[in-house]
Amino acid sequence: MDKRLKVLFIDPWGVNETGEYTNGICGELQKYVELTLVTNYYFNNRAEIKNVLKFFFKQSEKMRASIRRKVIRGMEYVRAWKRIVRMVKREQYDIVHINWLLMYRFDCRMLKKLKNCGVKIIYTAHNVTPHINGEHYIRYLKDIYASADKIIVHGETLKKQFSDIFPSEAKKVYVQRHGYNLYKDISYDKTKIESNVIKKVDDYEKKVVFIGNIFEAKGTDRLFRIWLDCADLENTLLVVAGKENETNTEWSKKYLQLKNQAKNQNNVLVLDYFVSGNTANYLIDNADLIVLPYREASMSGVVFTAVDFKKPIFATKVGALSDYLIDTSAFLANNKYDDIVNMIVKIIKENSPEKLSFIGKNLARDIVDTCSWSNIVWKLYNDCYCTII
């Protein structure tokens, strides 16, 4: 194209895993387009993106979870979006690429205002529907997807899922891989790890680790059941670390019972709170296997964290996970409890820590080969951006 496209990229979250994603994609995009990034006040601009506007969540991002934080966060989100709409009217962008939307009912109105400005809208559907109570949001997502000119998903499996739920918008879907972390954060200070955690980890030759937010779709209850029922795993430590994000449901009540039973097992370590980066890095570095026993998923940033540490992954065949993980460098099971049990027991019985380490190195090599941001963004620019103008 003779003229560089003028692109506004919006990521209201912009911290933690989504910050790594935004650094990766925007760092490369600015090579091809005139790019402005609007993001979180605490975004870490590692990729040296030239034009960054930090509109979102200056006050609420660092607040403790509370009703007050929720209210302030909502007000900040509304104000930021109103600033964005005014800016789009003034600056005449060619494309507005939205990386996350967080308040769907309100977002529908903002997207209509953007459409009235004459811009093309690209929306990255990291999750086709939310993993918690996703069916409740479908009516809003129909409007959101109708407003978009292109909809990005991260795998062929997710494209099929999207087409099944939103068939009228299926022709808009573009499959873009999720890129690996450009900036590895694998360091930690062992002196700052709780002594009881270190002792438990040191007591076992093999360690299996789950880290992340916990709700029904994540399948952590399956892990507790396996370790409670399988004598073959008595010499293998299970670590489940993460805050529960689902409460007052039938699943959460059953999960609490299982968790309390599992806590009494010598070979189970439960850290049922948000785990700091320092502790998370220590646990992953000392893991022999990272487990993703998901019931539902789109893609998981844990895949790329495991790759940073060159750790092997066990995962269920859900979402786009099997688009990234292959049998020669990871362990995949059908999304059924019996298959998960059999696979995990087989992995532990048949693989030494050294063999698991070798498989983890293969996984890291495969992901680096297939998930380079430079290749992903070049294809995105040519096959998505340039085709909608």
Secondary structure, DSSP 8 states (H G I E B T S, - for coil): --S--EEEEEES--SHHHHHHHHHHHHHHTTTSEEEEEEETT---TT--S-EEEEE-TTTTTS-SSHHHHHHHHHHHHHHHHHHHHHHHHH--SEEEES--S-HHHHHHHHHHHHHTT-EEEEE-SSSS-SSSGGGGHHHHHHHHHH-SEEEESSHHHHHHHHHH-GGGGGGEEE------SS------GGGS-HHHHHHHHT-SEEEEEES-BSGGG-HHHHHHHHHH-GGGTTEEEEEE--B---SSHHHHHHHHHHHHHHTSTTEEEE-S---HHHHHHHHHT-SEEEE--SS-S--THHHHHHHTT--EEEES-TTHHHH--TTTSEEE-SSHHHHHHHHHHHHHH--HHHHHHHHHHHHHHHHHH--HHHHHHHHIIIIITT--
